[in-house]
Amino acid sequence: MATSPASALEALFNAHRALGAAQEAVLDVAQDDLVRGLQVELEKAGTIDDEDEASRRYVAIAEVLAELEGPAVVEMLIDVLDLDDADARQVAGESLVGLASDRFKEVAQVVEKQLETRSGDSGALRELPYVFAMIPEGSSVKLLEKFLAHKEAEVVASAIEALVEIGDASAARALETLKKDKREVSVEDDGEEAQSVTIGELALEALTLLKGAARN
């Protein structure tokens, strides 16, 4: 027998009520204890073979972290940003945007430390510039300029693209230093086909776009 619309919707409403109650209960836990618990669960999620279940847990963890604050919270969100799970990365990115919008200095200090200590091939370091592109202010530009000095070309390429998105011509001086950089990265053209370009070529294109935006 097919489920009636009324009973299906009632089950959905009950699930939403249960979710809201569970979220309130989680946020009633003392923050230090909650952060430690989330760290344990984040590590456990990485051992789950069921990808859908692991994804649900990653997303739930990132959503709770969005309601908290502090360096450990930022570090965990960056850990989620480093995952292969696209849904979890999106929630973590949005959570970081929210935190940085309210507490920019706190988030930036953690990010600067991550730039120094996290592995150069970290996906998070390539994703973080786009987070700060969503906060188009001078502080974001200054932070992204530090990404331009990274030894990993893909990280630098992400920072260049993020600076173009912000459109602040004050980044031109930092980009000028990259004009002769011969490191190659793979980027997609308008037809979404991958092609190899140098960091120098990306920097020159970015300078052209920024100068054009300044004139307009």
N, C-alpha and C positions, 0 to 999 in steps of 0.2 A: 504494500500500500504506500502510495506517495505521501510524503510529509506535506501537511497543509501550510500555506504561507503564514498563517497566524502562529502555528506552533514553531515553525522555523525561526520566525522573527522573535518570538518570545525567548527561545533558546539563545539567540544572539544578544538580546537585551540583558538576559541573566548573566551571560559571559562578560559583558561590558561592566555590569555592576560588580561582579566578582573581581575583575581586573582592577577596577578603581579601588576597591577595598584592599586588595593585595598591595597595590602601590602605596596607599596610605600607611599600611602596616610597615612596609619596608622603610619608608621615610621617617617612621617613628623611632627607628633604631638609632642609637648614638652614632654620630658620623664616623668617628674613628673605628668603631666596631664594624660599621657598615662597609667602610672602605676596605678593611681587611677581608671581610667576607666576600666582597665583590672580586678582590684580587684572587682569592682561592677559586671562586667560581669561574673566573676568566681562564685560569690555568686548566681547570677541569674540562671546560668546554672544548679546549684544544685536543682533548683525548677522546672525544666522542666520534665514533665512526659515522653515525647518521648525520649527513651534512645539513639537512633541514632542521634537525633538532639543535645542532651546534649553532646554526645561524639564528634561530629563535633566541637562544641564550645570549649570544653576542649582542643582538639588537636590544634585548631587555636590559642587559648590563649597561650598554651605552645610554639608554634612556634614563636609567636611574642616575648614572654619573652626571647627566646634564642638570640634575637638580642639586648637585653638590658643588663644592669648591675646594681649592687647595692644590698644591703641587702634585700630590699623589694622584688626585683625580685627573689632572691634566696628563700625567704620564700614562695612566691607564687608557685614556681616550686615544692617545697617540699609539699605544699598543694595538688598540682595535683598528686604528687607521692603517696599521701595518698588515692586516689580515687580507686573505684572498677574497673574503666574503664581501660582495659589493653592497648588500643591504646594510650590513654592520658598518662598513666604511662611511656610507652616506649619513647614517645616524650619528656616528662619531664626529664627522666633519661638521654637521649642523650643531652638534653640542658644543664643539670647540668654538665655533663662530659666536654662539650665545655667551659662552664664558668669557671669550676675549673682548666681546663688545662691552661687558660690564667690568671686567677685571683684566685689562690688557696687559699691564705690567707683570702681573703674576703669571699669566700664560706665556708671555714672551720670554720670561726668565727661564722657564722650563724648556721652551723650544730651543733657546740658545744653547742650553746644556745638552739637549738631544743632538743638536748639530755637531757638537764636539765628540759625543760618546757613542752615538748610534752608528751601526754599520753603514758604510757608504752606499750599499745596494738596497738600503731600506726603502720599501714602498712608501712608508709614512713620510720620509723626507721629501719624496717626490709629490706627495699629496698636500703637505702642509702649506706650500705657497698658495694653492688655490683657496685654502681656508682664509688666509689673510687678504686675498684679493676681494673677499666678501666684506672686508672692513676697510673701505677706501679712505684711509687717513694717513697723515704723515708718519705716524708711528709704524704702520704696516710697511710703508716704503722703506724705512730705516731697517726694519727687521729683514725684509726680503733682500736688501743689499748684502746682508751677511750670508744669505743663501748663494749669492753670486760668487762668493769666494770659496765655495765648497769644492773639494777635489773630484767629486762624482759629477760627470757631465750631465747626466739625466736630471740631477737635482738643480743644477744651474739652469738648464733649459726650462724647467718648471717655473723657476723664479722669474726668468725673463718673460715668460708668457703671462704670469701673474701681474708683473709690473705693467705690461701693456694693457691688461684688463683694468687696472686702477687708473692708468692714463695720467700719472703725475710726472711732469717733465723734470722734476727735481732728481729723478733716478738716472738722468742722462749721463751724469759724470761717472757713476759706477759702471754703466753699460759701456762707456767709451773704453774702459780698460780691457774689455773682452773682444774688441774688434778684430784682433789678430789671433784669437784662440782657435787652434786647429782641431780640437777634440770634436769627434763626430757623434751625433745622436740621430735617432730615427724619429721622424715626425710624420703626421698625416697631412696630406694636402687637401684642398677643397673637395676633391673626389674621394677622400678618405683612403687614399692609397699611401702606404708608408714610403718615405724617401729619406735618404741620408743627407744631413746638412751639418755644417760645423757650428759650434757655439758662436764663432765670429760672425757668421752669416745671420744667425738669429739675432745677435746683438745689433747688427747694422739695420736689420729690418725693424727691430723694436725702436731704435733711435729715430728712424724715419717716421714711424707711426706716432711716436710721442711728440716729435717736433711739429708734425702736421696737426695734431690735436691742440698743441699750444697755440699755433697760429689761428686756429678756428675759435 
